């Protein structure tokens, strides 16, 4: 789906008031089939900005990462979801999710990058205000 086609499709869906949940199901199939095509992920972002239902997306991303655990577009989309919606419920399980991914493959640089993003780049979450403690925790985590 080229940029022009994707944009045209998106605008058409809005113009005819098509049910966007149907489009998201189609994107479920296309995203897994074309994991490395950023246009599919960008189209998904546009749909989520309207539907405003990010919860199921984390599960979808987790399933997508089973096909390619190091896919840049999939990880980038997950980070966008967390930051754009900035919902505590979305953030709650992120460190556990990253731990699970690193147990599966400790050499997964994408998972390590995501951990750094969650801990240091995305702002402070509740309970993370003591940055010295967080730094000690992270150093201990890396060394074990």
C-alpha positions, 0 to 999 in steps of 0.5 A: 500500500503506497503512501498515496493509496494508504492516504486515499483509503484512509480518507475514503473510510472516513468519508463513507463512515466505514466501521473502523474496527473492520479495517483494523481486522484487515490491518491485523492480517496485513501487518503480520504479512507485511511486518516490515512495511511502515505504511501498514503500521502508519495506517494502523496509527491513523485508525487508532487515533480515531477509535481510541481503543489502544488496549487490544493493540498491545496484545496484537503487537505481542503476537506480531513480535512472535513472527519477528521479535526484532522488527523495528516497525512493530517495536516503534508502533508499540512505543507510539501507543504507549506515548500517544495514549499515555494510559497507566494501564498500558504502561503497567505491564511493560517491564514484565513484557520486556523481561519476557522478551529478553528471557526468550532472547537476551540478544534481542537489541530491540527489546533492550532498546524498549527497556531503555525507552520505558525506564529512561526516555518515556518520563517517570512513571509512578513509583519510579521517582527515586532515579538513583534506585531505578539506576541501581535496579537497572544496573543489577538487571543488566549484570545478572 
